[in-house]
C-alpha cells in the first residue's frame, strides 16, 4: 500500500470530522431559531441531519479500513466551538448557512482525497470497494448539504 494513498485517506478522515462538526454546529444554530415571526423549516433540519448521518457513516467506514487511519492532532483540524446562545434570528441563519458552507467545503475536500485514494488502490478490489462506499456516503452528504443550503429557512404556510 502506498504512503500517498494512506495520506489521502487520513486527510479524508480529518476533513470528514470537520464537516461533521460544522454541520452539527449549523444544526444547533438553526434549531435555536424562535417561533417568531415564522417557525423554522423542519425539512431543512432534516437535510442537515441526513448530512450528519452520511458523514458519520463515512467516518465509521474510514475508521474500519484495514490499516491505521490515525492522524495525530493537528491545529489545522481544530474543534469547532459552539457559540453562546444568540437571540437574533438573522444572525443565527447567517451563522448556520456559514457553517454549512464550511461543511460543504470540507466534504468536497474529503471526496477529492478519497478519489485520489481510489485511484491509488485500483489493484486491491476489496479496498477499492470500501473506498467507493465511502465516496458514495460523502456524495450523499454533499447532496444533503446542498439541499439544506437551498431550502427555505422558514416553513411557509
HELIX and SHEET records of a PDB file:
HELIX    1   1 UNK A    3  UNK A   31  1                                  29    
HELIX    2   2 UNK A   42  UNK A   63  1                                  22    
HELIX    3   3 UNK A   75  UNK A   77  5                                   3    
HELIX    4   4 UNK A   89  UNK A  120  1                                  32    
HELIX    5   5 UNK A  125  UNK A  150  1                                  26    
END                                                                             
